[in-house]
Amino acid sequence: MQMTIRNKQFPPFLVTALAVLACSSLIGCAKSNISDRKISYIDLTRAVELYDKQQREDDTALFIDTRKPEQYHEGHIPGARNLRTPDIDLRFGTDPALDRYKNLIIYGENPGTANTHAMAKRMIEAGYNGFVKKRVKVFLGGWNEWESTGLPIEDSKTEPNAQSE
């Protein structure tokens, strides 16, 4: 059976291939089973508290920057790791390098950044939150709020420093 779109006919194999491609892309982008209600949120005050405590105790918090690598290299919270949602592979469970932290603080560009929530859900699904201990947290203000308040920043070329006033 041929398919006709705007007076153009397409052979059956092409129609089948497109259908398979469409279905596989939907499966690959399937939504997580994790509800937004499972995500813990923190504000700037709590993010700064955890950042300060991390400076004294090495296992308190890891900030996870979900922005594009080029944005991360231009500036990020000192000590933050640049991870994207595909970096969390659900087949292998949790990463021991991340497991050592008591808090995993995820942030993006701003409160509306969808990939921040996707990362939180992915990490919860991977097992980073326990039954009692909720380690995965989203810092809603994100990079924009952190940078605009003059808090320490780091980029690929410099060591952590206080932002100039």
ROPA-778441 format. One record per residue: z negated, y, x negated of N, C-alpha, C, O, CB in turn; residue number from 1; residue in one letter. Coordinates in Angstrom, 3 decimals, always signed. Glycine has a CB too. Layout:
BEGIN
        n.z        n.y        n.x       ca.z       ca.y       ca.x        c.z        c.y        c.x        o.z        o.y        o.x       cb.z       cb.y       cb.x   timar   paza
          Z          Y          X          Z          Y          X          Z          Y          X          Z          Y          X          Z          Y          X     NUM      A
...
***
This chain:
BEGIN
        n.z        n.y        n.x       ca.z       ca.y       ca.x        c.z        c.y        c.x        o.z        o.y        o.x       cb.z       cb.y       cb.x   timar   paza
     +0.000     -1.165     -0.838     +0.000     +0.000     +0.000     +0.000     +1.237     -0.890     -0.831     +1.381     -1.787     -1.208     -0.007     +0.957       1      M
     +0.939     +2.111     -0.622     +1.019     +3.346     -1.376     +0.258     +4.439     -0.647     +0.121     +4.416     +0.577     +2.483     +3.756     -1.601       2      Q
     -0.231     +5.392     -1.419     -0.959     +6.513     -0.839     -0.077     +7.745     -0.956     +0.550     +7.966     -1.992     -2.344     +6.733     -1.545       3      M
     -0.025     +8.545     +0.101     +0.793     +9.740     +0.096     -0.105    +10.967     +0.213     -0.908    +11.076     +1.140     +1.829     +9.701     +1.240       4      T
     +0.040    +11.882     -0.731     -0.688    +13.144     -0.712     +0.338    +14.247     -0.929     +0.998    +14.301     -1.967     -1.827    +13.184     -1.807       5      I
     +0.465    +15.121     +0.057     +1.415    +16.239     -0.008     +2.815    +15.773     -0.401     +3.420    +16.293     -1.338     +0.925    +17.291     -1.002       6      R
     +3.294    +14.818     +0.309     +4.649    +14.285     +0.138     +4.874    +13.586     -1.198     +6.020    +13.349     -1.578     +5.641    +15.393     +0.282       7      N
     +3.809    +13.254     -1.914     +3.948    +12.497     -3.164     +3.311    +11.138     -2.945     +2.219    +11.029     -2.389     +3.285    +13.248     -4.384       8      K
     +4.014    +10.101     -3.393     +3.484     +8.750     -3.235     +2.920     +8.268     -4.565     +3.491     +8.501     -5.630     +4.580     +7.782     -2.721       9      Q
     +1.769     +7.580     -4.466     +1.118     +7.050     -5.651     +1.085     +5.534     -5.556     +0.777     +4.986     -4.498     -0.311     +7.627     -5.810      10      F
     +1.405     +4.836     -6.670     +1.411     +3.371     -6.649     +0.003     +2.812     -6.434     -0.983     +3.465     -6.775     +2.000     +2.822     -7.956      11      P
     -0.089     +1.610     -5.872     -1.396     +1.003     -5.558     -2.328     +0.883     -6.758     -3.533     +1.093     -6.616     -1.188     -0.361     -4.970      12      P
     -1.800     +0.549     -7.940     -2.677     +0.372     -9.102     -3.357     +1.688     -9.476     -4.505     +1.692     -9.921     -1.878     -0.170    -10.302      13      F
     -2.645     +2.811     -9.295     -3.224     +4.111     -9.610     -4.313     +4.478     -8.593     -5.356     +5.020     -8.960     -2.126     +5.196     -9.638      14      L
     -4.065     +4.181     -7.327     -5.057     +4.438     -6.284     -6.314     +3.610     -6.551     -7.430     +4.116     -6.432     -4.477     +4.113     -4.879      15      V
     -6.133     +2.330     -6.912     -7.265     +1.445     -7.214     -8.033     +1.944     -8.438     -9.263     +1.976     -8.440     -6.773     +0.000     -7.449      16      T
     -7.298     +2.328     -9.469     -7.944     +2.817    -10.692     -8.773     +4.069    -10.408     -9.893     +4.206    -10.902     -6.888     +3.115    -11.775      17      A
     -8.220     +4.973     -9.617     -8.960     +6.190     -9.277    -10.199     +5.880     -8.449    -11.245     +6.503     -8.635     -8.061     +7.161     -8.517      18      L
    -10.086     +4.920     -7.535    -11.232     +4.523     -6.712    -12.335     +3.924     -7.574    -13.510     +4.245     -7.398    -10.800     +3.516     -5.633      19      A
    -11.955     +3.054     -8.507    -12.933     +2.432     -9.405    -13.596     +3.498    -10.271    -14.810     +3.467    -10.472    -12.258     +1.356    -10.294      20      V
    -12.812     +4.433    -10.782    -13.344     +5.504    -11.614    -14.327     +6.363    -10.814    -15.396     +6.714    -11.315    -12.200     +6.373    -12.171      21      L
    -13.972     +6.694     -9.594    -14.859     +7.503     -8.748    -16.169     +6.772     -8.477    -17.240     +7.374     -8.548    -14.166     +7.852     -7.420      22      A
    -16.092     +5.488     -8.168    -17.310     +4.715     -7.886    -18.184     +4.585     -9.121    -19.404     +4.720     -9.036    -16.952     +3.325     -7.360      23      C
    -17.572     +4.325    -10.266    -18.368     +4.153    -11.485    -19.019     +5.459    -11.900    -20.127     +5.450    -12.436    -17.499     +3.619    -12.624      24      S
    -18.353     +6.585    -11.662    -18.980     +7.855    -12.014    -20.158     +8.136    -11.092    -21.145     +8.733    -11.522    -17.960     +9.003    -11.944      25      S
    -20.076     +7.720     -9.842    -21.206     +7.899     -8.942    -22.386     +7.034     -9.352    -23.534     +7.471     -9.272    -20.799     +7.578     -7.516      26      L
    -22.116     +5.821     -9.787    -23.182     +4.925    -10.233    -23.811     +5.463    -11.510    -25.033     +5.441    -11.655    -22.642     +3.496    -10.459      27      I
    -22.990     +5.944    -12.434    -23.498     +6.468    -13.696    -24.360     +7.694    -13.510    -25.245     +7.963    -14.323    -22.362     +6.791    -14.613      28      G
    -24.114     +8.439    -12.451    -24.878     +9.648    -12.188    -25.884     +9.435    -11.065    -26.351    +10.393    -10.449    -23.944    +10.794    -11.842      29      C
    -26.210     +8.197    -10.808    -27.124     +7.902     -9.700    -28.435     +8.642     -9.890    -28.940     +8.772    -11.005    -27.379     +6.387     -9.588      30      A
    -28.966     +9.115     -8.800    -30.232     +9.839     -8.860    -31.374     +8.890     -9.185    -31.338     +7.702     -8.863    -30.503    +10.564     -7.536      31      K
    -32.367     +9.438     -9.818    -33.565     +8.686    -10.153    -34.336     +8.371     -8.877    -34.215     +9.077     -7.876    -34.449     +9.470    -11.150      32      S
    -35.114     +7.327     -8.923    -35.986     +6.976     -7.808    -37.273     +7.789     -7.831    -38.118     +7.635     -6.949    -36.308     +5.489     -7.840      33      N
    -37.430     +8.642     -8.820    -38.639     +9.433     -8.990    -38.535    +10.709     -8.151    -37.563    +11.456     -8.258    -38.869     +9.775    -10.488      34      I
    -39.527    +10.941     -7.334    -39.568    +12.123     -6.481    -40.037    +13.338     -7.283    -40.747    +13.199     -8.279    -40.493    +11.886     -5.268      35      S
    -39.636    +14.519     -6.841    -40.117    +15.750     -7.475    -41.637    +15.851     -7.395    -42.254    +16.508     -8.233    -39.474    +16.978     -6.816      36      D
    -42.243    +15.215     -6.409    -43.702    +15.253     -6.261    -44.421    +14.550     -7.408    -45.613    +14.771     -7.622    -44.107    +14.617     -4.942      37      R
    -43.714    +13.717     -8.137    -44.321    +13.004     -9.267    -44.370    +13.871    -10.529    -45.023    +13.515    -11.510    -43.543    +11.718     -9.554      38      K
    -43.680    +15.003    -10.495    -43.608    +15.876    -11.666    -44.802    +16.835    -11.664    -45.115    +17.452    -10.646    -42.266    +16.668    -11.684      39      I
    -45.464    +16.950    -12.824    -46.551    +17.919    -13.001    -45.958    +19.174    -13.629    -45.122    +19.096    -14.529    -47.716    +17.331    -13.893      40      S
    -46.396    +20.322    -13.149    -45.884    +21.597    -13.650    -47.011    +22.374    -14.316    -48.167    +22.310    -13.896    -45.253    +22.428    -12.506      41      Y
    -46.647    +23.111    -15.367    -47.626    +23.978    -16.020    -47.032    +25.386    -16.127    -45.814    +25.569    -16.126    -48.021    +23.422    -17.438      42      I
    -47.923    +26.367    -16.217    -47.484    +27.751    -16.367    -47.584    +28.162    -17.834    -47.947    +27.357    -18.692    -48.327    +28.699    -15.472      43      D
    -47.262    +29.411    -18.108    -47.271    +29.920    -19.478    -48.650    +29.810    -20.117    -48.760    +29.434    -21.284    -46.808    +31.367    -19.501      44      L
    -49.692    +30.127    -19.378    -51.049    +30.071    -19.930    -51.372    +28.675    -20.424    -51.881    +28.512    -21.533    -52.077    +30.507    -18.883      45      T
    -51.085    +27.669    -19.618    -51.367    +26.281    -20.010    -50.461    +25.855    -21.164    -50.904    +25.132    -22.057    -51.183    +25.326    -18.806      46      R
    -49.208    +26.286    -21.159    -48.290    +25.942    -22.252    -48.808    +26.503    -23.575    -48.760    +25.824    -24.601    -46.865    +26.481    -21.960      47      A
    -49.298    +27.733    -23.551    -49.839    +28.353    -24.773    -51.105    +27.627    -25.220    -51.297    +27.404    -26.415    -50.139    +29.857    -24.540      48      V
    -51.967    +27.258    -24.280    -53.181    +26.498    -24.626    -52.815    +25.197    -25.343    -53.393    +24.864    -26.377    -54.015    +26.190    -23.353      49      E
    -51.855    +24.470    -24.784    -51.445    +23.205    -25.404    -50.761    +23.436    -26.753    -50.939    +22.650    -27.683    -50.505    +22.436    -24.468      50      L
    -49.987    +24.504    -26.857    -49.331    +24.840    -28.126    -50.389    +25.139    -29.188    -50.313    +24.626    -30.304    -48.373    +26.058    -27.952      51      Y
    -51.374    +25.966    -28.841    -52.444    +26.318    -29.790    -53.241    +25.081    -30.203    -53.564    +24.912    -31.379    -53.390    +27.369    -29.171      52      D
    -53.552    +24.233    -29.255    -54.304    +23.011    -29.559    -53.475    +22.083    -30.446    -54.018    +21.404    -31.318    -54.711    +22.283    -28.254      53      K
    -52.165    +22.056    -30.224    -51.275    +21.229    -31.048    -51.295    +21.697    -32.503    -51.142    +20.887    -33.416    -49.834    +21.269    -30.498      54      Q
    -51.479    +22.980    -32.717    -51.530    +23.498    -34.083    -52.754    +22.969    -34.830    -52.735    +22.874    -36.058    -51.545    +25.030    -34.068      55      Q
    -53.821    +22.622    -34.095    -55.055    +22.098    -34.701    -55.104    +20.574    -34.698    -55.610    +19.963    -35.639    -56.268    +22.644    -33.966      56      R
    -54.580    +19.964    -33.641    -54.614    +18.509    -33.484    -53.187    +18.013    -33.305    -52.529    +18.322    -32.311    -55.512    +18.085    -32.272      57      E
    -52.725    +17.255    -34.260    -51.309    +16.893    -34.343    -50.774    +16.018    -33.206    -49.560    +15.842    -33.099    -51.077    +16.197    -35.615      58      D
    -51.634    +15.473    -32.366    -51.131    +14.577    -31.321    -51.320    +15.131    -29.913    -51.184    +14.396    -28.934    -51.816    +13.240    -31.425      59      D
    -51.630    +16.414    -29.806    -51.910    +17.014    -28.498    -50.669    +17.152    -27.632    -50.663    +16.704    -26.486    -52.543    +18.366    -28.680      60      T
    -49.618    +17.766    -28.164    -48.451    +18.058    -27.330    -47.170    +18.088    -28.144    -47.143    +18.530    -29.292    -48.633    +19.383    -26.614      61      A
    -46.121    +17.609    -27.520    -44.781    +17.757    -28.061    -43.982    +18.517    -27.022    -43.898    +18.109    -25.864    -44.121    +16.367    -28.406      62      L
    -43.397    +19.626    -27.446    -42.526    +20.382    -26.564    -41.115    +19.821    -26.704    -40.610    +19.633    -27.811    -42.567    +21.911    -26.894      63      F
    -40.498    +19.561    -25.572    -39.155    +18.982    -25.544    -38.213    +20.006    -24.923    -38.335    +20.357    -23.750    -39.129    +17.630    -24.745      64      I
    -37.275    +20.472    -25.734    -36.299    +21.479    -25.330    -35.059    +20.752    -24.815    -34.420    +20.011    -25.561    -35.942    +22.442    -26.520      65      D
    -34.715    +20.962    -23.537    -33.589    +20.245    -22.931    -32.292    +21.052    -22.952    -31.291    +20.629    -22.374    -33.927    +19.874    -21.503      66      T
    -32.303    +22.201    -23.608    -31.093    +23.026    -23.651    -30.060    +22.416    -24.594    -30.352    +21.466    -25.321    -31.433    +24.464    -24.091      67      R
    -28.866    +22.966    -24.573    -27.798    +22.497    -25.452    -28.216    +22.699    -26.909    -28.930    +23.651    -27.223    -26.465    +23.242    -25.151      68      K
    -27.774    +21.807    -27.800    -28.177    +21.914    -29.206    -27.920    +23.283    -29.828    -28.737    +23.759    -30.616    -27.462    +20.879    -30.007      69      P
    -26.808    +23.923    -29.491    -26.534    +25.240    -30.085    -27.553    +26.284    -29.628    -27.905    +27.173    -30.403    -25.115    +25.703    -29.720      70      E
    -28.029    +26.195    -28.394    -29.074    +27.106    -27.918    -30.391    +26.809    -28.633    -31.104    +27.722    -29.050    -29.252    +26.985    -26.381      71      Q
    -30.698    +25.533    -28.766    -31.917    +25.109    -29.461    -31.924    +25.655    -30.893    -32.944    +26.168    -31.352    -32.029    +23.558    -29.470      72      Y
    -30.799    +25.548    -31.598    -30.729    +25.999    -32.991    -30.846    +27.512    -33.115    -31.272    +28.017    -34.154    -29.430    +25.537    -33.624      73      H
    -30.470    +28.243    -32.059    -30.609    +29.701    -32.085    -32.067    +30.130    -31.948    -32.449    +31.196    -32.431    -29.776    +30.330    -30.969      74      E
    -32.884    +29.300    -31.289    -34.301    +29.614    -31.146    -34.974    +28.648    -30.194    -34.415    +28.276    -29.162    -34.487    +31.044    -30.660      75      G
    -36.202    +28.240    -30.559    -36.973    +27.308    -29.742    -38.461    +27.464    -30.049    -38.842    +28.140    -31.005    -36.513    +25.847    -29.992      76      H
    -39.280    +26.841    -29.239    -40.722    +26.840    -29.481    -40.959    +26.057    -30.777    -40.431    +24.956    -30.930    -41.521    +26.207    -28.260      77      I
    -41.745    +26.605    -31.714    -41.967    +25.919    -32.984    -42.457    +24.480    -32.796    -43.387    +24.214    -32.035    -42.968    +26.694    -33.815      78      P
    -41.811    +23.576    -33.505    -42.166    +22.163    -33.446    -41.498    +21.405    -32.317    -41.634    +20.185    -32.232    -43.631    +22.027    -33.315      79      G
    -40.775    +22.103    -31.444    -40.120    +21.446    -30.312    -39.005    +20.526    -30.806    -38.401    +20.747    -31.855    -39.554    +22.494    -29.325      80      A
    -38.763    +19.503    -30.020    -37.674    +18.556    -30.287    -36.586    +18.766    -29.251    -36.874    +18.929    -28.065    -38.182    +17.078    -30.265      81      R
    -35.359    +18.762    -29.687    -34.231    +18.923    -28.768    -33.791    +17.549    -28.280    -33.228    +16.757    -29.035    -33.046    +19.673    -29.455      82      N
    -34.058    +17.282    -27.007    -33.648    +16.020    -26.392    -32.905    +16.319    -25.107    -33.244    +17.253    -24.380    -34.869    +15.102    -26.121      83      L
    -31.894    +15.521    -24.836    -31.141    +15.625    -23.590    -31.421    +14.363    -22.786    -31.849    +13.354    -23.348    -29.596    +15.809    -23.853      84      R
    -31.190    +14.406    -21.496    -31.497    +13.283    -20.616    -30.900    +11.965    -21.108    -31.600    +10.953    -21.081    -30.996    +13.576    -19.223      85      T
    -29.632    +11.925    -21.561    -29.084    +10.641    -22.039    -29.793    +10.080    -23.274    -29.636     +8.900    -23.589    -27.622    +10.806    -22.352      86      P
    -30.569    +10.909    -23.977    -31.301    +10.432    -25.154    -32.440     +9.485    -24.778    -32.922     +8.730    -25.622    -31.854    +11.614    -25.939      87      D
    -32.871     +9.521    -23.520    -33.937     +8.633    -23.047    -33.264     +7.414    -22.426    -32.780     +7.466    -21.295    -34.893     +9.359    -22.008      88      I
    -33.240     +6.331    -23.173    -32.565     +5.113    -22.729    -33.562     +4.229    -21.986    -34.514     +3.716    -22.573    -31.943     +4.349    -23.935      89      D
    -33.333     +4.062    -20.707    -34.259     +3.301    -19.870    -34.322     +1.823    -20.238    -35.283     +1.145    -19.874    -33.868     +3.437    -18.425      90      L
    -33.338     +1.317    -20.938    -33.323     -0.104    -21.308    -34.376     -0.460    -22.334    -34.773     -1.621    -22.435    -31.973     -0.482    -21.839      91      R
    -34.840     +0.528    -23.107    -35.735     +0.226    -24.217    -37.171     +0.690    -24.018    -37.994     +0.527    -24.918    -35.203     +0.837    -25.450      92      F
    -37.488     +1.255    -22.875    -38.855     +1.718    -22.641    -39.157     +2.988    -23.410    -38.270     +3.810    -23.636    -39.849     +0.642    -23.022      93      G
    -40.398     +3.147    -23.807    -40.813     +4.381    -24.463    -40.578     +4.330    -25.969    -40.530     +3.259    -26.575    -42.278     +4.656    -24.178      94      T
    -40.434     +5.507    -26.548    -40.215     +5.668    -27.983    -41.573     +5.890    -28.649    -42.288     +6.818    -28.270    -39.232     +6.860    -28.282      95      D
    -41.951     +5.064    -29.633    -43.251     +5.237    -30.299    -43.446     +6.635    -30.885    -44.576     +7.117    -30.962    -43.401     +4.210    -31.400      96      P
    -42.366     +7.290    -31.298    -42.478     +8.644    -31.848    -42.931     +9.639    -30.779    -43.556    +10.648    -31.106    -41.134     +9.089    -32.445      97      A
    -42.626     +9.371    -29.514    -43.070    +10.235    -28.417    -44.384     +9.752    -27.823    -45.170    +10.544    -27.304    -42.005    +10.299    -27.329      98      L
    -44.616     +8.450    -27.903    -45.817     +7.853    -27.322    -47.113     +8.378    -27.926    -48.153     +8.344    -27.268    -45.767     +6.368    -27.485      99      D
    -47.072     +8.855    -29.142    -48.292     +9.280    -29.818    -48.869    +10.588    -29.267    -50.013    +10.938    -29.560    -48.021     +9.433    -31.288     100      R
    -48.069    +11.315    -28.462    -48.527    +12.600    -27.927    -49.235    +12.446    -26.584    -48.826    +11.659    -25.731    -47.349    +13.551    -27.778     101      Y
    -50.294    +13.212    -26.423    -51.053    +13.196    -25.171    -50.325    +13.951    -24.063    -50.524    +13.666    -22.882    -52.439    +13.800    -25.386     102      K
    -49.489    +14.904    -24.436    -48.738    +15.712    -23.480    -47.300    +15.858    -23.957    -47.054    +16.155    -25.126    -49.395    +17.103    -23.293     103      N
    -46.362    +15.650    -23.059    -44.940    +15.840    -23.337    -44.485    +16.985    -22.438    -44.304    +16.809    -21.233    -44.094    +14.510    -23.083     104      L
    -44.302    +18.158    -23.039    -44.004    +19.373    -22.296    -42.501    +19.626    -22.347    -41.934    +19.885    -23.409    -44.793    +20.587    -22.866     105      I
    -41.880    +19.546    -21.198    -40.427    +19.699    -21.105    -40.105    +21.109    -20.646    -40.700    +21.617    -19.695    -39.812    +18.651    -20.135     106      I
    -39.158    +21.737    -21.331    -38.732    +23.062    -20.898    -37.229    +23.225    -21.093    -36.600    +22.560    -21.916    -39.494    +24.155    -21.667     107      Y
    -36.689    +24.136    -20.301    -35.274    +24.489    -20.386    -35.156    +25.988    -20.538    -36.050    +26.648    -21.068    -34.490    +23.999    -19.140     108      G
    -34.051    +26.513    -20.068    -33.803    +27.950    -20.192    -34.736    +28.766    -19.292    -35.301    +29.772    -19.721    -32.346    +28.263    -19.851     109      E
    -34.890    +28.320    -18.031    -35.657    +29.079    -17.046    -36.129    +28.138    -15.943    -35.832    +26.944    -15.987    -34.808    +30.241    -16.454     110      N
    -36.864    +28.656    -14.949    -37.393    +27.782    -13.891    -36.331    +27.023    -13.094    -36.629    +25.968    -12.535    -38.206    +28.596    -12.947     111      P
    -35.122    +27.529    -13.030    -34.093    +26.882    -12.236    -33.263    +25.855    -12.984    -32.280    +25.355    -12.439    -33.199    +27.902    -11.683     112      G
    -33.619    +25.531    -14.189    -32.824    +24.618    -15.003    -32.940    +23.187    -14.489    -34.004    +22.572    -14.564    -33.263    +24.689    -16.468     113      T
    -31.842    +22.672    -13.972    -31.836    +21.328    -13.371    -32.083    +20.225    -14.399    -32.741    +19.232    -14.089    -30.508    +21.078    -12.672     114      A
    -31.566    +20.386    -15.617    -31.729    +19.312    -16.595    -33.179    +19.126    -17.026    -33.538    +18.065    -17.536    -30.874    +19.587    -17.808     115      N
    -34.014    +20.139    -16.830    -35.439    +20.008    -17.140    -36.094    +19.017    -16.175    -36.852    +18.140    -16.587    -36.148    +21.389    -17.064     116      T
    -35.790    +19.172    -14.908    -36.335    +18.256    -13.911    -35.752    +16.854    -14.072    -36.457    +15.860    -13.899    -36.059    +18.781    -12.503     117      H
    -34.473    +16.780    -14.402    -33.844    +15.473    -14.627    -34.505    +14.761    -15.803    -34.733    +13.552    -15.746    -32.327    +15.634    -14.885     118      A
    -34.815    +15.501    -16.868    -35.481    +14.913    -18.032    -36.876    +14.427    -17.664    -37.279    +13.338    -18.071    -35.561    +15.930    -19.180     119      M
    -37.616    +15.223    -16.900    -38.970    +14.816    -16.490    -38.907    +13.517    -15.700    -39.681    +12.593    -15.952    -39.649    +15.926    -15.644     120      A
    -37.996    +13.446    -14.755    -37.860    +12.235    -13.945    -37.454    +11.046    -14.810    -37.962     +9.939    -14.626    -36.829    +12.451    -12.825     121      K
    -36.560    +11.268    -15.733    -36.093    +10.192    -16.615    -37.245     +9.666    -17.470    -37.389     +8.456    -17.645    -34.938    +10.690    -17.518     122      R
    -38.066    +10.575    -18.003    -39.179    +10.161    -18.852    -40.257     +9.438    -18.041    -40.860     +8.479    -18.522    -39.782    +11.377    -19.564     123      M
    -40.493     +9.894    -16.826    -41.451     +9.202    -15.962    -40.929     +7.804    -15.659    -41.680     +6.830    -15.707    -41.697     +9.996    -14.644     124      I
    -39.649     +7.710    -15.349    -39.043     +6.410    -15.057    -39.087     +5.475    -16.270    -39.212     +4.260    -16.120    -37.597     +6.598    -14.599     125      E
    -38.984     +6.048    -17.465    -39.018     +5.248    -18.696    -40.422     +4.752    -19.019    -40.584     +3.858    -19.851    -38.483     +6.064    -19.865     126      A
    -41.446     +5.322    -18.370    -42.808     +4.835    -18.583    -43.711     +5.747    -19.386    -44.769     +5.309    -19.840    -42.751     +3.541    -19.250     127      G
    -43.333     +6.994    -19.577    -44.173     +7.903    -20.357    -45.421     +8.346    -19.597    -46.400     +8.764    -20.214    -43.371     +9.118    -20.767     128      Y
    -45.401     +8.263    -18.285    -46.615     +8.518    -17.498    -47.258     +7.184    -17.187    -46.582     +6.238    -16.783    -46.298     +9.310    -16.178     129      N
    -48.561     +7.108    -17.375    -49.280     +5.902    -17.009    -49.788     +5.998    -15.587    -49.509     +6.964    -14.878    -50.433     +5.654    -17.967     130      G
    -50.530     +4.997    -15.180    -51.080     +4.979    -13.835    -52.056     +6.130    -13.621    -52.072     +6.759    -12.563    -51.769     +3.651    -13.565     131      F
    -52.871     +6.396    -14.643    -53.871     +7.452    -14.553    -53.439     +8.683    -15.345    -53.585     +9.812    -14.875    -55.224     +6.949    -15.058     132      V
    -52.914     +8.466    -16.528    -52.586     +9.553    -17.438    -51.174    +10.082    -17.174    -50.194     +9.351    -17.320    -52.715     +9.085    -18.891     133      K
    -51.079    +11.343    -16.789    -49.792    +11.992    -16.513    -49.430    +12.880    -17.697    -49.812    +14.049    -17.747    -49.848    +12.827    -15.187     134      K
    -48.694    +12.320    -18.644    -48.369    +13.060    -19.867    -47.175    +13.990    -19.720    -47.119    +15.031    -20.374    -48.104    +12.098    -20.980     135      R
    -46.223    +13.631    -18.871    -44.995    +14.411    -18.725    -45.280    +15.622    -17.844    -45.739    +15.493    -16.709    -43.847    +13.545    -18.122     136      V
    -44.995    +16.806    -18.395    -45.226    +18.058    -17.665    -44.016    +18.976    -17.873    -43.392    +18.963    -18.934    -46.553    +18.760    -18.142     137      K
    -43.701    +19.761    -16.860    -42.606    +20.719    -16.964    -43.198    +22.120    -17.070    -43.983    +22.549    -16.224    -41.637    +20.609    -15.741     138      V
    -42.804    +22.819    -18.127    -43.172    +24.222    -18.301    -42.093    +25.036    -17.587    -40.995    +25.236    -18.106    -43.298    +24.622    -19.842     139      F
    -42.435    +25.498    -16.391    -41.448    +26.146    -15.534    -40.847    +27.416    -16.119    -39.647    +27.649    -15.971    -42.070    +26.465    -14.228     140      L
    -41.638    +28.228    -16.770    -41.116    +29.491    -17.307    -40.034    +29.274    -18.349    -39.141    +30.105    -18.519    -42.239    +30.304    -17.910     141      G
    -40.122    +28.164    -19.037    -39.113    +27.794    -20.017    -38.961    +28.771    -21.173    -39.831    +29.597    -21.450    -37.815    +27.649    -19.342     142      G
    -37.822    +28.638    -21.829    -37.530    +29.426    -23.018    -37.544    +30.925    -22.711    -38.084    +31.708    -23.494    -36.177    +29.019    -23.598     143      W
    -36.963    +31.330    -21.594    -36.903    +32.762    -21.272    -38.291    +33.394    -21.225    -38.499    +34.471    -21.783    -36.197    +32.971    -19.932     144      N
    -39.233    +32.739    -20.571    -40.583    +33.298    -20.471    -41.286    +33.271    -21.820    -41.953    +34.238    -22.188    -41.407    +32.528    -19.434     145      E
    -41.146    +32.181    -22.558    -41.791    +32.068    -23.866    -41.294    +33.176    -24.800    -42.091    +33.880    -25.421    -41.520    +30.673    -24.488     146      W
    -39.995    +33.320    -24.890    -39.408    +34.310    -25.799    -39.727    +35.735    -25.368    -40.034    +36.579    -26.209    -37.900    +34.123    -25.877     147      E
    -39.658    +36.013    -24.079    -39.859    +37.387    -23.601    -41.291    +37.872    -23.769    -41.526    +39.080    -23.775    -39.469    +37.488    -22.149     148      S
    -42.247    +36.974    -23.904    -43.645    +37.384    -24.077    -44.022    +37.570    -25.540    -45.166    +37.905    -25.848    -44.566    +36.362    -23.446     149      T
    -43.068    +37.354    -26.446    -43.329    +37.593    -27.862    -44.097    +36.483    -28.556    -44.685    +36.708    -29.614    -44.075    +38.857    -28.015     150      G
    -44.102    +35.304    -27.985    -44.786    +34.167    -28.607    -43.987    +33.672    -29.811    -42.814    +34.016    -29.953    -44.988    +33.020    -27.583     151      L
    -44.608    +32.866    -30.683    -43.903    +32.382    -31.869    -42.614    +31.640    -31.504    -42.561    +30.889    -30.530    -44.816    +31.468    -32.681     152      P
    -41.594    +31.870    -32.303    -40.325    +31.155    -32.131    -39.863    +30.625    -33.486    -40.331    +31.058    -34.538    -39.236    +32.084    -31.501     153      I
    -38.956    +29.700    -33.429    -38.411    +29.077    -34.631    -36.924    +28.877    -34.378    -36.506    +28.597    -33.255    -39.138    +27.710    -34.973     154      E
    -36.131    +29.025    -35.434    -34.720    +28.686    -35.302    -34.329    +27.789    -36.459    -35.166    +27.473    -37.304    -33.833    +29.960    -35.264     155      D
    -33.102    +27.381    -36.512    -32.657    +26.436    -37.534    -32.761    +26.995    -38.940    -32.838    +26.240    -39.909    -31.241    +26.025    -37.268     156      S
    -32.763    +28.312    -39.055    -32.729    +28.923    -40.381    -34.098    +29.357    -40.896    -34.261    +29.598    -42.092    -31.818    +30.104    -40.359     157      K
    -35.089    +29.459    -39.999    -36.375    +30.007    -40.422    -37.520    +29.074    -40.090    -37.378    +28.138    -39.302    -36.611    +31.354    -39.777     158      T
    -38.621    +29.340    -40.688    -39.875    +28.657    -40.380    -40.458    +29.320    -39.130    -39.992    +30.387    -38.730    -40.889    +28.720    -41.597     159      E
    -41.467    +28.707    -38.510    -42.099    +29.347    -37.362    -42.604    +30.740    -37.736    -43.168    +30.938    -38.812    -43.256    +28.483    -36.832     160      P
    -42.397    +31.687    -36.846    -42.856    +33.050    -37.113    -43.166    +33.751    -35.797    -42.770    +33.314    -34.716    -41.795    +33.845    -37.917     161      N
    -43.879    +34.836    -35.932    -44.133    +35.640    -34.728    -42.898    +36.496    -34.498    -42.331    +37.043    -35.444    -45.439    +36.534    -34.874     162      A
    -42.497    +36.608    -33.283    -41.305    +37.383    -32.957    -41.605    +38.849    -33.252    -42.710    +39.338    -33.019    -40.877    +37.178    -31.459     163      Q
    -40.588    +39.533    -33.769    -40.790    +40.944    -34.081    -40.984    +41.752    -32.808    -40.455    +41.410    -31.750    -39.606    +41.493    -34.882     164      S
    -41.738    +42.815    -32.926    -42.055    +43.635    -31.752    -41.162    +44.828    -31.668    -41.287    +45.629    -30.742    -43.493    +44.081    -31.776     165      E
***
